[in-house]
Amino acid sequence: MNLTVENDSMKVDGLTRISAENYREVIDSVRAKLPQKATLVTVDLSNVAFIDSQGLSALIAIKKTIGANNGRIVLQRPTRVVEQILEITQLNRIFEIEK
């Protein structure tokens, strides 16, 4: 996982799976490096082959964290598998998704 901070935004990429195995690391790493007045977190999902309920909870936790600053999270280029899971869980309604 790579975290890139620039001004008031953060980009998360390099993830291949977000699951029970690593969801806590994802949340903790983002929270630790997120600028205090951050308004945007982008998460590149183009290489994520697997996401489970814990992975979804990590995305929700990041959304809540950035939302505290009236910021937003953008999920970029989700794989078809991730896109289907977001649709089934209806989380595509609460996340901003860029294809």
Buried (B, 14 or more C-beta within 10 A) or exposed (E): EEBEEEEBBBBBBEBEBBBEEBBEEBBEBBEEEBBEEBBBBBBBBEEBEBBBEBBBBBBBBBBEBBEEBEBBBBBBBBBEEBBEBBEEEEBBEEBEBEE
